[in-house]
Amino acid sequence: MSRKLMIAGNWKLHLTVEEAVALANAIASGLSRDDLDVLLIPGFLALEPVALSLSTSPVLVGGQNLFWEDQGAYTGEVSGPQLKAAGARYVLVGHSERRQYFGESERTCCLRLNAALKAGLRPILCVGETQAEREAGRTEGVLESQLAGGLAGLEAAQMASVTVAYEPVWAIGTGLTATEEQAAEAHAHIRAWIGSRFDKGVANSTRILYGGSVNPANAAGLLNQPEVDGALVGGASLKAESFLGIIQAA
Ligand SMILES: O=C(CO)COP(=O)(O)O
C-alpha cells in the first residue's frame, strides 16, 4: 500500500507570531509540489494566525502538544478542542523534549493521544532511543515500550488517524543524523511491531516519519528508504529555503 509522504516542520520554542506567519507564507508561496503533505507546527500563540494565513494553501498546521482534558481548572494547558478550533489538524504527542524536560510518561502520552483522537486531531506519536540506550543495545525494547504505552487500548480502526515519528534522541539538534540503514532498521522494527499489535494492513498503511538533524543534503537518502514515509524537521524548518529544499529532495 502506498503511503503519502509528509514533510513536517516542528518550530519548537522559536519565532514570534509575526515571524511565524512570515515563514509560513514564504513556505506556502515557494511550495511547488502537491504530491505530499506539508505540515507546519508552530508554537501555540502563532498557531491560529499561521492557520488563517494558510487558509487558501494546502499546507497543514499542527500543535506541538495538548492536554488530555477538554476544559477545566488546568492553568497553562491547551486542549484538543482548542487546537482544533484554532485550525490544527495534527498534534505531536510525546516528543522527546517533552519526555526529557516535562515529565512526559507513557501513560500521559496515551492520555494525550486519546484526547487528540477524541478532538478529531491526528496525533503524531514520537518515539526514539537515547544514545545510552542505543549503546546498551536497547533501541528495539525502548521503541516497543514507547509504542505499547502510547497506543495502549487503541483499536485498529483508530490507527488510521495515527502517525508515528521515529526520532532518535541523539540525532535531535546535534547534527548527527541516523544513517539510512539505522533509520530503515528502526522504521522496519516499528512497522513490524504495529503489525503484530494490530495487523499487517494497519502496519502497511501507518505513516512513519523520521526526525533528527534532517537537512536538504541528507533528506533524499533518508526518504528513499522504503520504510521512511516522511520527515519531522526541527532546525532546518526555521528557514523557508532549507525547509523547501527538503521538500524538493523528497
Ligand atoms: O526534534 C526534531 C523534530 O521534532 C528534530 O529536530 P532537528 O531537526 O533540529 O534535529
The ligand as a Tripos MOL2 file, in Angstrom:
@<TRIPOS>MOLECULE
LIG
   10     9     1     0     0
SMALL
NO_CHARGES

@<TRIPOS>ATOM
      1 O1         13.0530   17.1600   17.1410 O.2       1 LIG1
      2 C1         13.0160   17.2850   15.9230 C.2       1 LIG1
      3 C2         11.7370   17.4650   15.2280 C.3       1 LIG1
      4 O2         10.6630   17.2190   16.0710 O.3       1 LIG1
      5 C3         14.2610   17.2750   15.1150 C.3       1 LIG1
      6 O3         14.9670   18.4300   15.3690 O.3       1 LIG1
      7 P1         16.2680   18.7720   14.4850 P.3       1 LIG1
      8 O4         15.8450   18.6440   13.0420 O.co2     1 LIG1
      9 O5         16.6250   20.1780   14.8560 O.co2     1 LIG1
     10 O6         17.3060   17.7660   14.8440 O.co2     1 LIG1
@<TRIPOS>BOND
     1     1     2 2
     2     2     3 1
     3     2     5 1
     4     3     4 1
     5     5     6 1
     6     6     7 1
     7     7     8 2
     8     7     9 1
     9     7    10 1
@<TRIPOS>SUBSTRUCTURE
     1 LIG1         1 GROUP 0 **** ****
